[in-house]
Amino acid sequence: MSKQKKSIIKSILSMKESGAAIPLVILAIVVACINRNFFGIFNLMDILRTASFYLMVAVPVTFLMSAGGMDLSLGAATSLGGVVCGTLLKAGVSIPVAILLALLTGIVVGLINGVCIVRFALPPFILTLGTQYCVNGIINVWTNGLSTTNFPNAYVKLGQYRVGGIIPMPIIYALVIALIGYVLLQHTKFGRKVLAIGGNQETARLAGINVIGVRISTYVCVSAMAALAGVIYGARFATVQPAIGTGTEMTIMASVIVGGTSMAGGVGTIIGTSIGCVLLAMITNVLIMLGVSAYWQSFVFGLILILSLFIDRYRQRLLKA
């Protein structure tokens, strides 16, 4: 291989986002050759709509993981947000108030996680797993496992309305959230503090950064946005299911990791996270189009995640060479 080609490959793999971008491009090319309808406008909108629900939560998760944190309770927070909003709407509460109270419940969950993990130095994996069980238990007792339906049309439109008759509203929400996240992470002091804490907490503390406050705020943001995603899920399907967020935590965290954010902290990319969300949403869509059993989705997700780790390791070796 010529030096020029090696240089091109090295420059591509040196990008944090390459772990998600490369599989995305390859998958798109292969599937487009098999099924020409893949690039139809409405199919692409379906993929982006699915990705948008992941991205709403994946953006704050990028901050959390960049700061060295982890949250397995975000799926439960998603379910809780939807259930709280749906229950309040059925009780006659106005839509804005119902949404705000749903967000407040998410903030409370995030605050509990953050304080317990940061203040009491509890392991985030076990603590947030415990929170997940507690929140899901509360939801099941509250709802008896039953879904809630028959919501006001104004609420349903929040998730079902299409701009220009083409672009679903959840895509707009996700783009706005991603843009805000990108600016915060790359161009503000808060973003630099998050990355500094993830790189070395002690050094960040000695530099005058409020490590405790910043870390707790990342947990709060994750749970708040998860609750918001639950609200939009309810509007999208015109029904609130008690387990609507179950399983989304692993998909979202996989999207963030595949996108180039380091599990060890100190490195984060909103662009990579966005690509990762689209990649996993595309995989789901492709399997459905090809008539592959839904049971294979978890296997493919895991395989993509493992491959992305190898790509990331190879990328790091190239940078050191």
C-alpha positions as a Markdown table, in Angstrom:
| # | Residue | x | y | z |
|---|---|---|---|---|
| 1 | Met | 0.0 | 0.0 | 0.0 |
| 2 | Ser | 1.4 | 3.4 | -1.0 |
| 3 | Lys | 2.2 | 6.1 | 1.6 |
| 4 | Gln | -0.6 | 8.3 | 0.3 |
| 5 | Lys | -3.2 | 5.6 | 0.8 |
| 6 | Lys | -1.9 | 4.9 | 4.3 |
| 7 | Ser | -2.1 | 8.6 | 5.1 |
| 8 | Ile | -5.7 | 8.8 | 3.9 |
| 9 | Ile | -6.7 | 5.7 | 5.9 |
| 10 | Lys | -4.9 | 7.0 | 9.0 |
| 11 | Ser | -6.7 | 10.4 | 8.7 |
| 12 | Ile | -10.1 | 8.7 | 8.4 |
| 13 | Leu | -9.5 | 6.3 | 11.3 |
| 14 | Ser | -8.1 | 9.1 | 13.5 |
| 15 | Met | -11.6 | 10.6 | 13.7 |
| 16 | Lys | -13.4 | 9.7 | 16.9 |
| 17 | Glu | -16.6 | 9.2 | 14.8 |
| 18 | Ser | -15.1 | 6.6 | 12.5 |
| 19 | Gly | -16.3 | 3.7 | 14.7 |
| 20 | Ala | -19.9 | 4.6 | 13.8 |
| 21 | Ala | -19.4 | 6.3 | 10.4 |
| 22 | Ile | -17.6 | 3.4 | 8.7 |
| 23 | Pro | -20.2 | 0.7 | 9.5 |
| 24 | Leu | -23.0 | 3.2 | 8.7 |
| 25 | Val | -21.6 | 3.9 | 5.2 |
| 26 | Ile | -20.9 | 0.2 | 4.5 |
| 27 | Leu | -24.4 | -0.9 | 5.7 |
| 28 | Ala | -26.1 | 1.8 | 3.6 |
| 29 | Ile | -24.3 | 0.8 | 0.4 |
| 30 | Val | -24.9 | -3.0 | 0.9 |
| 31 | Val | -28.6 | -2.6 | 1.7 |
| 32 | Ala | -29.2 | -0.1 | -1.1 |
| 33 | Cys | -27.8 | -2.7 | -3.5 |
| 34 | Ile | -30.2 | -5.3 | -2.1 |
| 35 | Asn | -33.3 | -3.1 | -1.8 |
| 36 | Arg | -33.7 | 0.0 | -3.8 |
| 37 | Asn | -36.6 | 1.3 | -1.7 |
| 38 | Phe | -34.2 | 1.8 | 1.2 |
| 39 | Phe | -33.5 | 5.4 | 0.2 |
| 40 | Gly | -37.1 | 6.3 | -0.2 |
| 41 | Ile | -37.9 | 9.5 | 1.6 |
| 42 | Phe | -40.5 | 8.0 | 4.0 |
| 43 | Asn | -38.2 | 5.1 | 4.9 |
| 44 | Leu | -35.4 | 7.5 | 5.6 |
| 45 | Met | -37.8 | 9.6 | 7.8 |
| 46 | Asp | -38.8 | 6.4 | 9.7 |
| 47 | Ile | -35.1 | 5.7 | 10.4 |
| 48 | Leu | -34.4 | 9.2 | 11.5 |
| 49 | Arg | -37.5 | 9.3 | 13.7 |
| 50 | Thr | -36.4 | 6.1 | 15.5 |
| 51 | Ala | -32.9 | 7.6 | 15.8 |
| 52 | Ser | -34.3 | 10.8 | 17.2 |
| 53 | Phe | -35.8 | 9.2 | 20.3 |
| 54 | Tyr | -32.4 | 7.6 | 21.0 |
| 55 | Leu | -30.6 | 11.0 | 20.3 |
| 56 | Met | -32.7 | 13.0 | 22.8 |
| 57 | Val | -31.3 | 11.0 | 25.6 |
| 58 | Ala | -27.9 | 10.1 | 24.0 |
| 59 | Val | -26.8 | 13.7 | 24.0 |
| 60 | Pro | -26.8 | 14.2 | 27.8 |
| 61 | Val | -25.5 | 10.6 | 28.1 |
| 62 | Thr | -22.5 | 11.8 | 26.0 |
| 63 | Phe | -21.8 | 14.4 | 28.7 |
| 64 | Leu | -22.3 | 11.9 | 31.5 |
| 65 | Met | -19.9 | 9.4 | 30.0 |
| 66 | Ser | -17.4 | 12.1 | 29.0 |
| 67 | Ala | -17.3 | 12.9 | 32.7 |
| 68 | Gly | -16.7 | 9.3 | 33.6 |
| 69 | Gly | -20.2 | 8.4 | 34.6 |
| 70 | Met | -22.8 | 5.7 | 33.7 |
| 71 | Asp | -26.6 | 5.5 | 34.1 |
| 72 | Leu | -28.5 | 2.3 | 33.7 |
| 73 | Ser | -31.7 | 3.8 | 35.0 |
| 74 | Leu | -32.4 | 6.1 | 32.0 |
| 75 | Gly | -34.9 | 3.5 | 30.5 |
| 76 | Ala | -36.9 | 3.5 | 33.7 |
| 77 | Ala | -36.8 | 7.4 | 33.8 |
| 78 | Thr | -38.2 | 7.3 | 30.2 |
| 79 | Ser | -41.1 | 5.1 | 31.3 |
| 80 | Leu | -41.7 | 7.2 | 34.4 |
| 81 | Gly | -41.8 | 10.5 | 32.4 |
| 82 | Gly | -44.4 | 9.0 | 30.0 |
| 83 | Val | -46.5 | 7.5 | 32.8 |
| 84 | Val | -46.5 | 10.7 | 34.9 |
| 85 | Cys | -47.5 | 12.9 | 31.9 |
| 86 | Gly | -50.1 | 10.4 | 30.7 |
| 87 | Thr | -51.7 | 10.1 | 34.1 |
| 88 | Leu | -51.8 | 13.8 | 34.7 |
| 89 | Leu | -53.4 | 14.4 | 31.3 |
| 90 | Lys | -56.1 | 11.8 | 32.0 |
| 91 | Ala | -56.7 | 13.7 | 35.3 |
| 92 | Gly | -57.4 | 16.9 | 33.4 |
| 93 | Val | -54.1 | 18.7 | 34.0 |
| 94 | Ser | -53.1 | 21.0 | 31.2 |
| 95 | Ile | -50.5 | 19.8 | 28.7 |
| 96 | Pro | -47.7 | 22.2 | 29.6 |
| 97 | Val | -48.1 | 21.5 | 33.4 |
| 98 | Ala | -48.2 | 17.7 | 32.8 |
| 99 | Ile | -45.0 | 17.9 | 30.8 |
| 100 | Leu | -43.2 | 20.1 | 33.3 |
| 101 | Leu | -44.2 | 17.8 | 36.2 |
| 102 | Ala | -42.9 | 14.8 | 34.1 |
| 103 | Leu | -39.6 | 16.5 | 33.6 |
| 104 | Leu | -39.5 | 17.3 | 37.4 |
| 105 | Thr | -39.8 | 13.6 | 38.2 |
| 106 | Gly | -36.9 | 12.9 | 35.9 |
| 107 | Ile | -34.9 | 15.6 | 37.6 |
| 108 | Val | -35.6 | 14.0 | 41.0 |
| 109 | Val | -34.4 | 10.6 | 39.7 |
| 110 | Gly | -31.3 | 12.1 | 38.3 |
| 111 | Leu | -30.6 | 14.1 | 41.5 |
| 112 | Ile | -30.9 | 10.9 | 43.6 |
| 113 | Asn | -28.5 | 9.1 | 41.3 |
| 114 | Gly | -26.1 | 12.0 | 41.2 |
| 115 | Val | -26.0 | 12.7 | 45.0 |
| 116 | Cys | -25.7 | 9.0 | 45.9 |
| 117 | Ile | -22.9 | 8.4 | 43.3 |
| 118 | Val | -20.9 | 11.6 | 43.7 |
| 119 | Arg | -21.5 | 12.5 | 47.4 |
| 120 | Phe | -21.4 | 9.0 | 48.8 |
| 121 | Ala | -19.0 | 7.5 | 46.3 |
| 122 | Leu | -21.3 | 4.6 | 45.4 |
| 123 | Pro | -20.5 | 2.6 | 42.2 |
| 124 | Pro | -22.7 | 4.0 | 39.4 |
| 125 | Phe | -23.3 | 0.6 | 37.8 |
| 126 | Ile | -24.9 | -0.9 | 40.9 |
| 127 | Leu | -26.6 | 2.3 | 42.1 |
| 128 | Thr | -28.3 | 3.1 | 38.8 |
| 129 | Leu | -29.3 | -0.5 | 38.3 |
| 130 | Gly | -31.0 | -0.4 | 41.7 |
| 131 | Thr | -32.7 | 2.9 | 40.8 |
| 132 | Gln | -33.9 | 1.2 | 37.6 |
| 133 | Tyr | -35.6 | -1.6 | 39.6 |
| 134 | Cys | -37.1 | 0.8 | 42.1 |
| 135 | Val | -38.6 | 3.1 | 39.5 |
| 136 | Asn | -39.9 | 0.3 | 37.4 |
| 137 | Gly | -41.5 | -1.2 | 40.5 |
| 138 | Ile | -43.2 | 2.1 | 41.3 |
| 139 | Ile | -44.5 | 2.3 | 37.8 |
| 140 | Asn | -45.9 | -1.2 | 37.8 |
| 141 | Val | -47.6 | -0.7 | 41.2 |
| 142 | Trp | -49.0 | 2.7 | 40.1 |
| 143 | Thr | -50.4 | 1.5 | 36.7 |
| 144 | Asn | -51.0 | -2.2 | 37.5 |
| 145 | Gly | -49.1 | -2.8 | 34.3 |
| 146 | Leu | -51.9 | -1.2 | 32.2 |
| 147 | Ser | -51.4 | 1.3 | 29.4 |
| 148 | Thr | -53.0 | 4.7 | 29.2 |
| 149 | Thr | -54.8 | 6.0 | 26.1 |
| 150 | Asn | -57.3 | 8.6 | 24.8 |
| 151 | Phe | -55.2 | 11.7 | 25.1 |
| 152 | Pro | -56.0 | 15.2 | 23.8 |
| 153 | Asn | -55.2 | 15.7 | 20.1 |
| 154 | Ala | -52.9 | 18.6 | 21.0 |
| 155 | Tyr | -50.7 | 16.3 | 23.0 |
| 156 | Val | -50.7 | 13.6 | 20.3 |
| 157 | Lys | -49.6 | 16.1 | 17.7 |
| 158 | Leu | -46.4 | 16.7 | 19.6 |
| 159 | Gly | -45.2 | 13.3 | 18.5 |
| 160 | Gln | -47.2 | 12.6 | 15.3 |
| 161 | Tyr | -47.2 | 16.0 | 13.4 |
| 162 | Arg | -45.0 | 16.1 | 10.3 |
| 163 | Val | -43.5 | 19.4 | 9.2 |
| 164 | Gly | -44.4 | 19.9 | 5.5 |
| 165 | Gly | -46.2 | 16.5 | 5.7 |
| 166 | Ile | -42.8 | 14.8 | 5.6 |
| 167 | Ile | -40.5 | 15.5 | 8.6 |
| 168 | Pro | -41.8 | 14.0 | 11.9 |
| 169 | Met | -41.6 | 16.4 | 14.9 |
| 170 | Pro | -39.4 | 14.1 | 17.0 |
| 171 | Ile | -36.6 | 14.7 | 14.4 |
| 172 | Ile | -36.8 | 18.4 | 14.9 |
| 173 | Tyr | -36.7 | 18.0 | 18.7 |
| 174 | Ala | -33.6 | 15.8 | 18.5 |
| 175 | Leu | -31.8 | 18.1 | 16.1 |
| 176 | Val | -32.3 | 21.1 | 18.4 |
| 177 | Ile | -31.1 | 19.1 | 21.4 |
| 178 | Ala | -28.1 | 17.8 | 19.5 |
| 179 | Leu | -27.2 | 21.3 | 18.3 |
| 180 | Ile | -27.4 | 22.7 | 21.9 |
| 181 | Gly | -25.4 | 19.7 | 23.1 |
| 182 | Tyr | -22.7 | 20.2 | 20.5 |
| 183 | Val | -22.3 | 23.9 | 21.3 |
| 184 | Leu | -22.2 | 23.2 | 25.1 |
| 185 | Leu | -19.6 | 20.4 | 24.8 |
| 186 | Gln | -17.3 | 22.0 | 22.2 |
| 187 | His | -17.6 | 25.7 | 22.7 |
| 188 | Thr | -18.4 | 26.5 | 26.4 |
| 189 | Lys | -16.7 | 26.3 | 29.7 |
| 190 | Phe | -19.1 | 23.7 | 31.0 |
| 191 | Gly | -18.1 | 21.4 | 28.2 |
| 192 | Arg | -14.5 | 21.8 | 28.9 |
| 193 | Lys | -15.1 | 21.2 | 32.6 |
| 194 | Val | -16.9 | 17.9 | 31.7 |
| 195 | Leu | -14.1 | 16.7 | 29.6 |
| 196 | Ala | -11.5 | 17.8 | 32.1 |
| 197 | Ile | -13.3 | 15.9 | 34.9 |
| 198 | Gly | -13.5 | 12.8 | 32.7 |
| 199 | Gly | -9.8 | 13.1 | 32.0 |
| 200 | Asn | -8.6 | 13.4 | 35.6 |
| 201 | Gln | -10.9 | 14.4 | 38.4 |
| 202 | Glu | -8.2 | 15.3 | 40.8 |
| 203 | Thr | -6.5 | 17.6 | 38.3 |
| 204 | Ala | -9.8 | 19.2 | 37.5 |
| 205 | Arg | -10.5 | 19.8 | 41.2 |
| 206 | Leu | -7.1 | 21.4 | 41.7 |
| 207 | Ala | -7.8 | 23.6 | 38.7 |
| 208 | Gly | -10.8 | 25.1 | 40.6 |
| 209 | Ile | -13.6 | 23.1 | 38.8 |
| 210 | Asn | -16.6 | 22.2 | 40.9 |
| 211 | Val | -16.3 | 18.5 | 40.2 |
| 212 | Ile | -19.2 | 17.5 | 42.5 |
| 213 | Gly | -21.6 | 20.0 | 41.0 |
| 214 | Val | -20.8 | 19.3 | 37.4 |
| 215 | Arg | -21.0 | 15.5 | 37.8 |
| 216 | Ile | -24.4 | 15.7 | 39.6 |
| 217 | Ser | -25.7 | 18.0 | 36.9 |
| 218 | Thr | -24.9 | 15.4 | 34.2 |
| 219 | Tyr | -27.0 | 12.8 | 36.0 |
| 220 | Val | -29.8 | 15.3 | 36.4 |
| 221 | Cys | -29.7 | 16.2 | 32.7 |
| 222 | Val | -29.8 | 12.5 | 31.6 |
| 223 | Ser | -32.9 | 11.6 | 33.7 |
| 224 | Ala | -34.7 | 14.9 | 32.7 |
| 225 | Met | -34.1 | 14.3 | 29.0 |
| 226 | Ala | -35.1 | 10.6 | 29.4 |
| 227 | Ala | -38.4 | 11.7 | 31.0 |
| 228 | Leu | -38.9 | 14.1 | 28.1 |
| 229 | Ala | -38.3 | 11.2 | 25.6 |
| 230 | Gly | -41.0 | 9.3 | 27.5 |
| 231 | Val | -43.4 | 12.2 | 27.0 |
| 232 | Ile | -42.7 | 12.3 | 23.3 |
| 233 | Tyr | -43.0 | 8.5 | 23.0 |
| 234 | Gly | -46.5 | 8.7 | 24.5 |
| 235 | Ala | -47.5 | 11.4 | 22.0 |
| 236 | Arg | -45.9 | 9.5 | 19.1 |
| 237 | Phe | -47.9 | 6.3 | 19.8 |
| 238 | Ala | -51.0 | 8.0 | 21.4 |
| 239 | Thr | -50.6 | 5.6 | 24.3 |
| 240 | Val | -48.4 | 5.4 | 27.4 |
| 241 | Gln | -47.0 | 1.9 | 28.2 |
| 242 | Pro | -45.4 | 1.3 | 31.6 |
| 243 | Ala | -42.4 | -0.4 | 30.0 |
| 244 | Ile | -42.0 | 2.0 | 27.1 |
| 245 | Gly | -38.4 | 2.8 | 28.0 |
| 246 | Thr | -37.3 | -0.8 | 29.0 |
| 247 | Gly | -34.2 | -1.8 | 27.1 |
| 248 | Thr | -33.5 | 1.6 | 25.6 |
| 249 | Glu | -30.6 | 2.2 | 28.1 |
| 250 | Met | -28.3 | -0.3 | 26.4 |
| 251 | Thr | -29.2 | 0.9 | 22.9 |
| 252 | Ile | -28.5 | 4.5 | 23.8 |
| 253 | Met | -25.3 | 3.8 | 25.6 |
| 254 | Ala | -24.1 | 1.6 | 22.7 |
| 255 | Ser | -24.9 | 4.5 | 20.3 |
| 256 | Val | -22.7 | 6.9 | 22.4 |
| 257 | Ile | -19.8 | 4.4 | 22.7 |
| 258 | Val | -20.0 | 3.4 | 19.0 |
| 259 | Gly | -20.0 | 7.1 | 18.2 |
| 260 | Gly | -16.6 | 7.7 | 19.8 |
| 261 | Thr | -17.2 | 8.7 | 23.3 |
| 262 | Ser | -14.8 | 7.0 | 25.7 |
| 263 | Met | -16.2 | 4.9 | 28.6 |
| 264 | Ala | -13.2 | 5.9 | 30.6 |
| 265 | Gly | -14.2 | 9.6 | 30.3 |
| 266 | Gly | -12.3 | 12.6 | 28.9 |
| 267 | Val | -13.5 | 12.2 | 25.3 |
| 268 | Gly | -16.9 | 12.9 | 23.9 |
| 269 | Thr | -18.5 | 13.8 | 20.5 |
| 270 | Ile | -22.1 | 14.8 | 19.8 |
| 271 | Ile | -21.6 | 14.3 | 16.1 |
| 272 | Gly | -20.4 | 10.7 | 16.7 |
| 273 | Thr | -23.3 | 10.1 | 19.1 |
| 274 | Ser | -25.7 | 11.3 | 16.4 |
| 275 | Ile | -24.1 | 8.9 | 13.8 |
| 276 | Gly | -24.3 | 6.1 | 16.3 |
| 277 | Cys | -28.0 | 6.6 | 16.9 |
| 278 | Val | -28.7 | 6.6 | 13.2 |
| 279 | Leu | -26.6 | 3.5 | 12.7 |
| 280 | Leu | -28.5 | 1.5 | 15.3 |
| 281 | Ala | -31.9 | 2.8 | 14.0 |
| 282 | Met | -30.8 | 1.8 | 10.5 |
| 283 | Ile | -29.9 | -1.7 | 11.7 |
| 284 | Thr | -33.4 | -2.2 | 13.1 |
| 285 | Asn | -35.0 | -0.9 | 9.9 |
| 286 | Val | -32.8 | -3.0 | 7.7 |
| 287 | Leu | -33.6 | -6.2 | 9.6 |
| 288 | Ile | -37.3 | -5.5 | 9.2 |
| 289 | Met | -36.9 | -4.7 | 5.5 |
| 290 | Leu | -35.0 | -8.0 | 4.9 |
| 291 | Gly | -37.6 | -10.0 | 6.9 |
| 292 | Val | -35.0 | -11.0 | 9.6 |
| 293 | Ser | -36.5 | -12.0 | 13.0 |
| 294 | Ala | -36.5 | -9.2 | 15.6 |
| 295 | Tyr | -34.7 | -11.6 | 17.9 |
| 296 | Trp | -31.5 | -11.0 | 15.9 |
| 297 | Gln | -31.5 | -7.3 | 16.6 |
| 298 | Ser | -29.7 | -7.7 | 19.9 |
| 299 | Phe | -27.1 | -9.9 | 18.4 |
| 300 | Val | -26.4 | -7.4 | 15.6 |
| 301 | Phe | -26.3 | -4.5 | 18.0 |
| 302 | Gly | -23.7 | -6.4 | 20.1 |
| 303 | Leu | -21.7 | -7.3 | 17.1 |
| 304 | Ile | -21.6 | -3.7 | 15.8 |
| 305 | Leu | -20.5 | -2.6 | 19.3 |
| 306 | Ile | -17.7 | -5.1 | 19.5 |
| 307 | Leu | -16.5 | -4.2 | 16.0 |
| 308 | Ser | -16.5 | -0.5 | 16.9 |
| 309 | Leu | -14.3 | -1.2 | 19.8 |
| 310 | Phe | -11.8 | -3.0 | 17.5 |
| 311 | Ile | -11.9 | 0.0 | 15.2 |
| 312 | Asp | -11.3 | 2.4 | 18.1 |
| 313 | Arg | -8.4 | 0.3 | 19.3 |
| 314 | Tyr | -6.9 | 0.2 | 15.8 |
| 315 | Arg | -7.4 | 4.0 | 15.5 |
| 316 | Gln | -5.6 | 4.6 | 18.8 |
| 317 | Arg | -2.6 | 2.5 | 17.6 |
| 318 | Leu | -2.4 | 4.4 | 14.3 |
| 319 | Leu | -2.4 | 7.7 | 16.2 |
| 320 | Lys | 0.5 | 6.5 | 18.4 |
| 321 | Ala | 2.5 | 5.2 | 15.4 |
